[in-house]
């Protein structure tokens, strides 16, 4: 990989512009500069969209048969597996994710994204009906056109490919913008797409900050849809821009997910799942189970065990296979997360709350807070870091009420061995998804998305097929149609 990261347009990286705004790419574990990103300005974004538009008009991708697209997707999977060590290393350098976790959270998910749609393309069929003896009716599905795909920094390659794969599966061309903080792995992946057989111009990459590169891309008049994963403030601006052009818009935003631990749960399983749900990827996950709501009869035991295990988490060099939690992604984010650990009247600090004792790097101690009120700031605002907030409840109805005391509603978790509690949570928790006795496990056949300020739309095969394509109802008369009125006839 070159130290100079530029846009990838029409099948090649563009030359660095002399007047481009330059952004340093920093390794969060060492604070060393590992690259320079050349920000795409409006003109460069326009160039990328023009390349996507030309490729779509030429039809080299959208006119391929489903079998041909599936073949390219399987080549992408093979190349991802072949280059897995390199891609994971780049993601570790960029994001700080431990190498011991990178394959499962990065390349395995990339392969799953493309293999799923390869299978779907070989099996999907559309509706066809005959309702009378006059018409044969069927659905003809067409790609939307040019897709603007905007992804965040917390899972750069996985989240980017979760949008690229369905966009390509349904015949679109696209322009993707990832975060300026974590551009390395996706830039390398662009060359693998070309090597696998994706024609030039079908997938283009632009780099830069949201208010510059992202704003132009999401509002471009030639874009047919916008898919965004990220923060709520940016999501509002993107939805407004999309609305101006009557573009489709899908938003997967933040979360403040409740993790309910019942006194009936298997204690050790609930403990393991709750720790994983907040401290994996240093808590930098939209679906993190950050509000842990524990039944009061087991609260003391659970909190004692949770704090003990939290203190034992191995924080360190993400390249070390023994490391369990790496650094936060960038310095400004570390400062943001630490701000929630300052003394608060209605919150007790049980452990952590400080920068980790290391010579360099954006490392933070895994932190546990106990809140006396669901209205506390740490219970209401998305922290997006390794900070667990524990609350307690008496009756199960109280747990549901606490879980719903949030403007977010992305994921929810429940640890229980009671069917009535499971059904009450399934019917009562205001959230886009619920995992019972399990950490989050993605299934692309099922919808994923949120309610409230967690977003608009769903990611899952049925939702994404309708999002990335347009349905056309076709009716063919099977015999001469008897006109009810013959206008102008004499």
C-alpha positions as a Python dict, from the first residue, in 0.01 Angstrom:
ca = {
    (1, 'X'): (0, 0, 0),
    (2, 'X'): (117, 349, -84),
    (3, 'X'): (142, 594, 204),
    (4, 'X'): (-57, 834, -13),
    (5, 'X'): (-428, 746, -10),
    (6, 'X'): (-627, 896, -297),
    (7, 'X'): (-963, 836, -458),
    (8, 'X'): (-1016, 522, -666),
    (9, 'X'): (-1206, 626, -977),
    (10, 'X'): (-1281, 434, -1297),
    (11, 'X'): (-1063, 139, -1195),
    (12, 'X'): (-750, 323, -1074),
    (13, 'X'): (-620, 544, -796),
    (14, 'X'): (-605, 907, -905),
    (15, 'X'): (-288, 1111, -883),
    (16, 'X'): (-255, 1325, -569),
    (17, 'X'): (-371, 1681, -632),
    (18, 'X'): (-120, 1948, -540),
    (19, 'X'): (-389, 2167, -381),
    (20, 'X'): (-577, 1886, -205),
    (21, 'X'): (-645, 1909, 167),
    (22, 'X'): (-421, 1650, 335),
    (23, 'X'): (-526, 1450, 639),
    (24, 'X'): (-285, 1234, 841),
    (25, 'X'): (-374, 868, 895),
    (26, 'X'): (-266, 778, 1248),
    (27, 'X'): (-203, 435, 1398),
    (28, 'X'): (-406, 455, 1721),
    (29, 'X'): (-179, 210, 1902),
    (30, 'X'): (141, 406, 1840),
    (31, 'X'): (21, 758, 1749),
    (32, 'X'): (250, 737, 1446),
    (33, 'X'): (155, 875, 1107),
    (34, 'X'): (116, 581, 871),
    (35, 'X'): (-28, 759, 571),
    (36, 'X'): (-152, 1078, 413),
    (37, 'X'): (-508, 1097, 283),
    (38, 'X'): (-580, 1341, -1),
    (39, 'X'): (-932, 1468, 49),
    (40, 'X'): (-1168, 1457, -249),
    (41, 'X'): (-1321, 1798, -315),
    (42, 'X'): (-1647, 1860, -499),
    (43, 'X'): (-1484, 1831, -840),
    (44, 'X'): (-1329, 1495, -753),
    (45, 'X'): (-1658, 1364, -617),
    (46, 'X'): (-1825, 1478, -940),
    (47, 'X'): (-1560, 1287, -1133),
    (48, 'X'): (-1631, 969, -934),
    (49, 'X'): (-2006, 1002, -985),
    (50, 'X'): (-1950, 1061, -1358),
    (51, 'X'): (-1744, 741, -1376),
    (52, 'X'): (-2023, 547, -1203),
    (53, 'X'): (-2281, 703, -1434),
    (54, 'X'): (-2079, 614, -1745),
    (55, 'X'): (-2028, 255, -1629),
    (56, 'X'): (-2399, 218, -1560),
    (57, 'X'): (-2491, 359, -1901),
    (58, 'X'): (-2244, 126, -2072),
    (59, 'X'): (-2405, -167, -1892),
    (60, 'X'): (-2091, -379, -1856),
    (61, 'X'): (-2203, -479, -1506),
    (62, 'X'): (-2581, -432, -1492),
    (63, 'X'): (-2633, -639, -1807),
    (64, 'X'): (-2441, -939, -1674),
    (65, 'X'): (-2651, -1242, -1594),
    (66, 'X'): (-2711, -1337, -1234),
    (67, 'X'): (-2477, -1632, -1281),
    (68, 'X'): (-2199, -1407, -1411),
    (69, 'X'): (-2233, -1164, -1120),
    (70, 'X'): (-2230, -1456, -875),
    (71, 'X'): (-1908, -1583, -1034),
    (72, 'X'): (-1741, -1245, -976),
    (73, 'X'): (-1867, -1244, -617),
    (74, 'X'): (-1710, -1585, -554),
    (75, 'X'): (-1381, -1457, -693),
    (76, 'X'): (-1405, -1165, -449),
    (77, 'X'): (-1449, -1416, -164),
    (78, 'X'): (-1148, -1617, -279),
    (79, 'X'): (-927, -1308, -308),
    (80, 'X'): (-1040, -1183, 32),
    (81, 'X'): (-942, -1516, 187),
    (82, 'X'): (-609, -1512, 2),
    (83, 'X'): (-527, -1161, 127),
    (84, 'X'): (-690, -1195, 470),
    (85, 'X'): (-368, -1141, 667),
    (86, 'X'): (-294, -820, 477),
    (87, 'X'): (-647, -683, 507),
    (88, 'X'): (-663, -762, 878),
    (89, 'X'): (-324, -602, 937),
    (90, 'X'): (-439, -285, 763),
    (91, 'X'): (-757, -277, 969),
    (92, 'X'): (-553, -324, 1287),
    (93, 'X'): (-318, -40, 1190),
    (94, 'X'): (-615, 184, 1108),
    (95, 'X'): (-864, 101, 1379),
    (96, 'X'): (-670, -73, 1654),
    (97, 'X'): (-880, -389, 1651),
    (98, 'X'): (-679, -680, 1799),
    (99, 'X'): (-544, -917, 1536),
    (100, 'X'): (-685, -1207, 1738),
    (101, 'X'): (-1035, -1073, 1663),
    (102, 'X'): (-980, -923, 1318),
    (103, 'X'): (-1048, -1230, 1105),
    (104, 'X'): (-1383, -1295, 1265),
    (105, 'X'): (-1489, -930, 1263),
    (106, 'X'): (-1334, -825, 932),
    (107, 'X'): (-1251, -1073, 656),
    (108, 'X'): (-1497, -1343, 763),
    (109, 'X'): (-1775, -1086, 743),
    (110, 'X'): (-1655, -958, 404),
    (111, 'X'): (-1660, -1311, 266),
    (112, 'X'): (-2004, -1368, 415),
    (113, 'X'): (-2138, -1048, 259),
    (114, 'X'): (-2040, -1149, -94),
    (115, 'X'): (-2104, -1524, -64),
    (116, 'X'): (-2456, -1457, 62),
    (117, 'X'): (-2544, -1249, -243),
    (118, 'X'): (-2375, -1498, -474),
    (119, 'X'): (-2612, -1761, -333),
    (120, 'X'): (-2907, -1524, -353),
    (121, 'X'): (-2842, -1443, -718),
    (122, 'X'): (-2847, -1812, -805),
    (123, 'X'): (-3178, -1876, -629),
    (124, 'X'): (-3391, -1559, -633),
    (125, 'X'): (-3705, -1548, -845),
    (126, 'X'): (-3968, -1282, -899),
    (127, 'X'): (-4346, -1298, -875),
    (128, 'X'): (-4561, -1397, -1169),
    (129, 'X'): (-4941, -1430, -1152),
    (130, 'X'): (-5238, -1498, -1371),
    (131, 'X'): (-5554, -1355, -1221),
    (132, 'X'): (-5784, -1392, -1521),
    (133, 'X'): (-5774, -1526, -1877),
    (134, 'X'): (-5668, -1190, -2017),
    (135, 'X'): (-5332, -1109, -1859),
    (136, 'X'): (-5004, -1262, -1757),
    (137, 'X'): (-4850, -1039, -1491),
    (138, 'X'): (-4497, -1042, -1354),
    (139, 'X'): (-4246, -823, -1172),
    (140, 'X'): (-3945, -697, -1361),
    (141, 'X'): (-3671, -569, -1131),
    (142, 'X'): (-3427, -299, -1237),
    (143, 'X'): (-3127, -138, -1063),
    (144, 'X'): (-3172, 209, -919),
    (145, 'X'): (-2861, 348, -1091),
    (146, 'X'): (-2591, 533, -898),
    (147, 'X'): (-2564, 456, -526),
    (148, 'X'): (-2393, 683, -274),
    (149, 'X'): (-2261, 465, 10),
    (150, 'X'): (-2125, 635, 322),
    (151, 'X'): (-1970, 428, 600),
    (152, 'X'): (-1812, 499, 942),
    (153, 'X'): (-1476, 428, 1102),
    (154, 'X'): (-1564, 161, 1359),
    (155, 'X'): (-1578, -135, 1116),
    (156, 'X'): (-1451, 10, 788),
    (157, 'X'): (-1424, -293, 561),
    (158, 'X'): (-1711, -494, 701),
    (159, 'X'): (-1961, -209, 686),
    (160, 'X'): (-1843, -92, 344),
    (161, 'X'): (-1887, -435, 189),
    (162, 'X'): (-2226, -478, 355),
    (163, 'X'): (-2337, -196, 124),
    (164, 'X'): (-2121, -269, -182),
    (165, 'X'): (-2236, -631, -209),
    (166, 'X'): (-2613, -567, -237),
    (167, 'X'): (-2560, -258, -452),
    (168, 'X'): (-2366, -469, -703),
    (169, 'X'): (-2587, -774, -667),
    (170, 'X'): (-2882, -580, -806),
    (171, 'X'): (-2686, -425, -1091),
    (172, 'X'): (-2601, -77, -965),
    (173, 'X'): (-2285, 128, -992),
    (174, 'X'): (-2169, 310, -680),
    (175, 'X'): (-1945, 564, -513),
    (176, 'X'): (-1841, 487, -159),
    (177, 'X'): (-1696, 717, 105),
    (178, 'X'): (-1545, 572, 419),
    (179, 'X'): (-1412, 761, 719),
    (180, 'X'): (-1100, 970, 680),
    (181, 'X'): (-970, 809, 1001),
    (182, 'X'): (-966, 451, 870),
    (183, 'X'): (-912, 438, 492),
    (184, 'X'): (-640, 176, 447),
    (185, 'X'): (-812, -162, 421),
    (186, 'X'): (-1094, -40, 196),
    (187, 'X'): (-845, 128, -38),
    (188, 'X'): (-664, -204, -76),
    (189, 'X'): (-994, -385, -125),
    (190, 'X'): (-1074, -169, -428),
    (191, 'X'): (-789, -335, -617),
    (192, 'X'): (-921, -679, -522),
    (193, 'X'): (-1263, -590, -666),
    (194, 'X'): (-1097, -500, -995),
    (195, 'X'): (-887, -817, -991),
    (196, 'X'): (-1202, -1022, -932),
    (197, 'X'): (-1364, -881, -1246),
    (198, 'X'): (-1570, -580, -1137),
    (199, 'X'): (-1550, -346, -1439),
    (200, 'X'): (-1388, -2, -1407),
    (201, 'X'): (-1624, 267, -1282),
    (202, 'X'): (-1871, 28, -1121),
    (203, 'X'): (-1725, 80, -770),
    (204, 'X'): (-1552, 410, -700),
    (205, 'X'): (-1400, 534, -375),
    (206, 'X'): (-1369, 892, -253),
    (207, 'X'): (-1198, 994, 71),
    (208, 'X'): (-1248, 1289, 297),
    (209, 'X'): (-1444, 1452, 576),
    (210, 'X'): (-1821, 1436, 596),
    (211, 'X'): (-1895, 1808, 555),
    (212, 'X'): (-1677, 1820, 242),
    (213, 'X'): (-1665, 1489, 54),
    (214, 'X'): (-1970, 1329, 213),
    (215, 'X'): (-2192, 1634, 171),
    (216, 'X'): (-2124, 1659, -200),
    (217, 'X'): (-2172, 1288, -258),
    (218, 'X'): (-2501, 1261, -67),
    (219, 'X'): (-2648, 1563, -247),
    (220, 'X'): (-2521, 1492, -597),
    (221, 'X'): (-2805, 1524, -851),
    (222, 'X'): (-2702, 1207, -1039),
    (223, 'X'): (-2721, 986, -731),
    (224, 'X'): (-3030, 767, -711),
    (225, 'X'): (-3005, 655, -349),
    (226, 'X'): (-2803, 720, -36),
    (227, 'X'): (-2712, 458, 223),
    (228, 'X'): (-2546, 594, 537),
    (229, 'X'): (-2415, 436, 855),
    (230, 'X'): (-2289, 677, 1119),
    (231, 'X'): (-2392, 943, 1366),
    (232, 'X'): (-2728, 1110, 1410),
    (233, 'X'): (-2619, 1466, 1333),
    (234, 'X'): (-2473, 1366, 997),
    (235, 'X'): (-2772, 1141, 933),
    (236, 'X'): (-3012, 1434, 964),
    (237, 'X'): (-2814, 1635, 710),
    (238, 'X'): (-2795, 1342, 469),
    (239, 'X'): (-3168, 1276, 492),
    (240, 'X'): (-3240, 1643, 421),
    (241, 'X'): (-3008, 1638, 120),
    (242, 'X'): (-3163, 1317, -10),
    (243, 'X'): (-3513, 1455, 30),
    (244, 'X'): (-3430, 1756, -186),
    (245, 'X'): (-3372, 1523, -480),
    (246, 'X'): (-3642, 1266, -389),
    (247, 'X'): (-3369, 1004, -345),
    (248, 'X'): (-3410, 682, -156),
    (249, 'X'): (-3237, 708, 181),
    (250, 'X'): (-3139, 442, 432),
    (251, 'X'): (-2990, 548, 768),
    (252, 'X'): (-2833, 316, 1025),
    (253, 'X'): (-2743, 546, 1313),
    (254, 'X'): (-2648, 522, 1678),
    (255, 'X'): (-2760, 302, 1963),
    (256, 'X'): (-2784, 284, 2338),
    (257, 'X'): (-2883, -78, 2359),
    (258, 'X'): (-3030, -231, 2673),
    (259, 'X'): (-2888, -560, 2802),
    (260, 'X'): (-3130, -711, 3056),
    (261, 'X'): (-2999, -979, 3293),
    (262, 'X'): (-3279, -1171, 3466),
    (263, 'X'): (-3237, -1359, 3792),
    (264, 'X'): (-3346, -1669, 3598),
    (265, 'X'): (-3056, -1646, 3350),
    (266, 'X'): (-2761, -1880, 3339),
    (267, 'X'): (-2527, -1657, 3538),
    (268, 'X'): (-2196, -1737, 3367),
    (269, 'X'): (-2342, -1715, 3017),
    (270, 'X'): (-2504, -1380, 3093),
    (271, 'X'): (-2178, -1253, 3240),
    (272, 'X'): (-1974, -1362, 2938),
    (273, 'X'): (-2227, -1221, 2693),
    (274, 'X'): (-2257, -889, 2874),
    (275, 'X'): (-1879, -840, 2879),
    (276, 'X'): (-1850, -926, 2511),
    (277, 'X'): (-2142, -701, 2424),
    (278, 'X'): (-1975, -384, 2554),
    (279, 'X'): (-1598, -441, 2540),
    (280, 'X'): (-1552, -607, 2199),
    (281, 'X'): (-1386, -362, 1958),
    (282, 'X'): (-1336, -134, 2260),
    (283, 'X'): (-1711, -71, 2271),
    (284, 'X'): (-1699, 104, 1934),
    (285, 'X'): (-2015, -66, 1805),
    (286, 'X'): (-2355, 84, 1737),
    (287, 'X'): (-2523, -228, 1874),
    (288, 'X'): (-2312, -246, 2193),
    (289, 'X'): (-2507, -354, 2500),
    (290, 'X'): (-2402, -45, 2691),
    (291, 'X'): (-2690, -27, 2942),
    (292, 'X'): (-2677, -342, 3156),
    (293, 'X'): (-3003, -374, 3350),
    (294, 'X'): (-2970, -638, 3625),
    (295, 'X'): (-3241, -791, 3845),
    (296, 'X'): (-3182, -661, 4197),
    (297, 'X'): (-3173, -1007, 4365),
    (298, 'X'): (-2856, -1097, 4172),
    (299, 'X'): (-2721, -746, 4123),
    (300, 'X'): (-2451, -751, 4392),
    (301, 'X'): (-2314, -1086, 4274),
    (302, 'X'): (-2331, -987, 3909),
    (303, 'X'): (-2169, -647, 3957),
    (304, 'X'): (-1887, -793, 4165),
    (305, 'X'): (-1811, -1056, 3899),
    (306, 'X'): (-1851, -809, 3612),
    (307, 'X'): (-1609, -559, 3767),
    (308, 'X'): (-1357, -831, 3848),
    (309, 'X'): (-1362, -960, 3489),
    (310, 'X'): (-1349, -604, 3350),
    (311, 'X'): (-1032, -530, 3548),
    (312, 'X'): (-878, -849, 3407),
    (313, 'X'): (-930, -756, 3040),
    (314, 'X'): (-592, -745, 2867),
    (315, 'X'): (-554, -400, 2710),
    (316, 'X'): (-252, -353, 2486),
    (317, 'X'): (-81, -382, 2151),
    (318, 'X'): (-344, -500, 1903),
    (319, 'X'): (-74, -700, 1720),
    (320, 'X'): (-17, -912, 2033),
    (321, 'X'): (-233, -1229, 2009),
    (322, 'X'): (-293, -1212, 2386),
    (323, 'X'): (-454, -867, 2365),
    (324, 'X'): (-828, -860, 2428),
    (325, 'X'): (-891, -487, 2380),
    (326, 'X'): (-695, -243, 2169),
    (327, 'X'): (-697, 137, 2156),
    (328, 'X'): (-980, 366, 2059),
    (329, 'X'): (-971, 471, 1696),
    (330, 'X'): (-848, 830, 1727),
    (331, 'X'): (-755, 1088, 1987),
    (332, 'X'): (-1063, 1309, 1967),
    (333, 'X'): (-1282, 1006, 2021),
    (334, 'X'): (-1079, 900, 2324),
    (335, 'X'): (-1134, 1245, 2477),
    (336, 'X'): (-1507, 1217, 2401),
    (337, 'X'): (-1538, 882, 2577),
    (338, 'X'): (-1335, 993, 2878),
    (339, 'X'): (-1566, 1291, 2924),
    (340, 'X'): (-1841, 1052, 3035),
    (341, 'X'): (-1623, 925, 3319),
    (342, 'X'): (-1595, 1258, 3500),
    (343, 'X'): (-1760, 1264, 3847),
    (344, 'X'): (-2141, 1282, 3831),
    (345, 'X'): (-2391, 1312, 4114),
    (346, 'X'): (-2609, 1020, 4005),
    (347, 'X'): (-2331, 787, 3887),
    (348, 'X'): (-2070, 582, 4074),
    (349, 'X'): (-1741, 483, 3909),
    (350, 'X'): (-1678, 115, 3988),
    (351, 'X'): (-1360, 67, 3785),
    (352, 'X'): (-1159, 224, 3504),
    (353, 'X'): (-1252, 570, 3386),
    (354, 'X'): (-904, 678, 3285),
    (355, 'X'): (-659, 659, 3002),
    (356, 'X'): (-465, 332, 3022),
    (357, 'X'): (-114, 350, 3165),
    (358, 'X'): (86, 317, 2844),
    (359, 'X'): (361, 525, 2691),
    (360, 'X'): (164, 602, 2376),
    (361, 'X'): (-155, 514, 2195),
    (362, 'X'): (-522, 598, 2249),
    (363, 'X'): (-575, 327, 2508),
    (364, 'X'): (-842, 347, 2775),
    (365, 'X'): (-918, 140, 3081),
    (366, 'X'): (-1235, -71, 3044),
    (367, 'X'): (-1485, 114, 3259),
    (368, 'X'): (-1789, 22, 3466),
    (369, 'X'): (-2032, 283, 3598),
    (370, 'X'): (-2335, 232, 3819),
    (371, 'X'): (-2621, 474, 3760),
    (372, 'X'): (-2890, 544, 4015),
    (373, 'X'): (-3124, 686, 3754),
    (374, 'X'): (-3206, 598, 3396),
    (375, 'X'): (-3208, 970, 3327),
    (376, 'X'): (-2835, 1003, 3388),
    (377, 'X'): (-2633, 1134, 3095),
    (378, 'X'): (-2437, 807, 3071),
    (379, 'X'): (-2768, 623, 3025),
    (380, 'X'): (-2907, 857, 2760),
    (381, 'X'): (-2617, 954, 2534),
    (382, 'X'): (-2425, 721, 2308),
    (383, 'X'): (-2071, 687, 2445),
    (384, 'X'): (-1938, 449, 2178),
    (385, 'X'): (-1651, 324, 2387),
    (386, 'X'): (-1555, 68, 2654),
    (387, 'X'): (-1792, 206, 2916),
    (388, 'X'): (-2062, -15, 3067),
    (389, 'X'): (-2340, 146, 3269),
    (390, 'X'): (-2524, -78, 3516),
    (391, 'X'): (-2876, -20, 3646),
    (392, 'X'): (-3099, -250, 3853),
    (393, 'X'): (-3467, -342, 3849),
    (394, 'X'): (-3716, -527, 4065),
    (395, 'X'): (-4012, -648, 3857),
    (396, 'X'): (-3957, -735, 3491),
    (397, 'X'): (-4194, -459, 3382),
    (398, 'X'): (-3945, -213, 3530),
    (399, 'X'): (-3667, -359, 3314),
    (400, 'X'): (-3875, -305, 3000),
    (401, 'X'): (-3951, 52, 3106),
    (402, 'X'): (-3583, 127, 3168),
    (403, 'X'): (-3489, -29, 2834),
    (404, 'X'): (-3743, 192, 2656),
    (405, 'X'): (-3629, 507, 2835),
    (406, 'X'): (-3411, 606, 2541),
    (407, 'X'): (-3442, 799, 2218),
    (408, 'X'): (-3248, 515, 2052),
    (409, 'X'): (-3372, 171, 1959),
    (410, 'X'): (-3125, -35, 1759),
    (411, 'X'): (-3060, -363, 1940),
    (412, 'X'): (-3163, -523, 2266),
    (413, 'X'): (-3035, -818, 2467),
    (414, 'X'): (-3203, -1042, 2722),
    (415, 'X'): (-3054, -1316, 2937),
    (416, 'X'): (-3330, -1531, 3086),
    (417, 'X'): (-3462, -1885, 3120),
    (418, 'X'): (-3827, -1777, 3141),
    (419, 'X'): (-4057, -1787, 2843),
    (420, 'X'): (-4287, -1516, 2980),
    (421, 'X'): (-3995, -1274, 3013),
    (422, 'X'): (-3878, -1358, 2661),
    (423, 'X'): (-4222, -1290, 2515),
    (424, 'X'): (-4268, -973, 2721),
    (425, 'X'): (-3937, -837, 2594),
    (426, 'X'): (-4008, -940, 2233),
    (427, 'X'): (-4341, -759, 2242),
    (428, 'X'): (-4252, -471, 2473),
    (429, 'X'): (-3899, -354, 2398),
    (430, 'X'): (-3889, -69, 2148),
    (431, 'X'): (-3595, -179, 1941),
    (432, 'X'): (-3516, -295, 1589),
    (433, 'X'): (-3378, -627, 1706),
    (434, 'X'): (-3366, -847, 2014),
    (435, 'X'): (-3112, -1117, 2099),
    (436, 'X'): (-3217, -1364, 2368),
    (437, 'X'): (-2940, -1558, 2548),
    (438, 'X'): (-2697, -1464, 2273),
    (439, 'X'): (-2461, -1185, 2175),
    (440, 'X'): (-2536, -1016, 1847),
    (441, 'X'): (-2522, -1256, 1552),
    (442, 'X'): (-2596, -1123, 1204),
    (443, 'X'): (-2811, -1314, 958),
    (444, 'X'): (-2843, -1139, 623),
    (445, 'X'): (-3180, -1304, 567),
    (446, 'X'): (-3320, -1102, 856),
    (447, 'X'): (-3373, -724, 889),
    (448, 'X'): (-3125, -511, 1084),
    (449, 'X'): (-3198, -153, 1172),
    (450, 'X'): (-3343, 72, 1436),
    (451, 'X'): (-3632, 283, 1553),
    (452, 'X'): (-3630, 637, 1687),
    (453, 'X'): (-3291, 805, 1654),
    (454, 'X'): (-3129, 475, 1560),
    (455, 'X'): (-3228, 525, 1200),
    (456, 'X'): (-3464, 469, 912),
    (457, 'X'): (-3482, 154, 704),
    (458, 'X'): (-3355, -200, 741),
    (459, 'X'): (-3060, -398, 613),
    (460, 'X'): (-3160, -755, 526),
    (461, 'X'): (-3227, -932, 200),
    (462, 'X'): (-3592, -834, 151),
    (463, 'X'): (-3540, -473, 253),
    (464, 'X'): (-3216, -432, 58),
    (465, 'X'): (-3354, -593, -257),
    (466, 'X'): (-3629, -331, -262),
    (467, 'X'): (-3388, -53, -166),
    (468, 'X'): (-3124, -122, -430),
    (469, 'X'): (-3367, -200, -710),
    (470, 'X'): (-3698, -82, -851),
    (471, 'X'): (-3997, -305, -912),
    (472, 'X'): (-4182, -274, -1239),
    (473, 'X'): (-4519, -442, -1273),
    (474, 'X'): (-4564, -580, -1625),
    (475, 'X'): (-4901, -698, -1759),
    (476, 'X'): (-4921, -873, -2098),
    (477, 'X'): (-5254, -935, -2266),
    (478, 'X'): (-5271, -1302, -2357),
    (479, 'X'): (-5529, -1248, -2630),
    (480, 'X'): (-5693, -949, -2801),
    (481, 'X'): (-5817, -729, -2523),
    (482, 'X'): (-6192, -642, -2537),
    (483, 'X'): (-6190, -266, -2498),
    (484, 'X'): (-6474, -152, -2272),
    (485, 'X'): (-6510, 174, -2467),
    (486, 'X'): (-6405, 254, -2824),
    (487, 'X'): (-6351, 628, -2815),
    (488, 'X'): (-6407, 816, -3139),
    (489, 'X'): (-6545, 511, -3322),
    (490, 'X'): (-6832, 570, -3566),
}
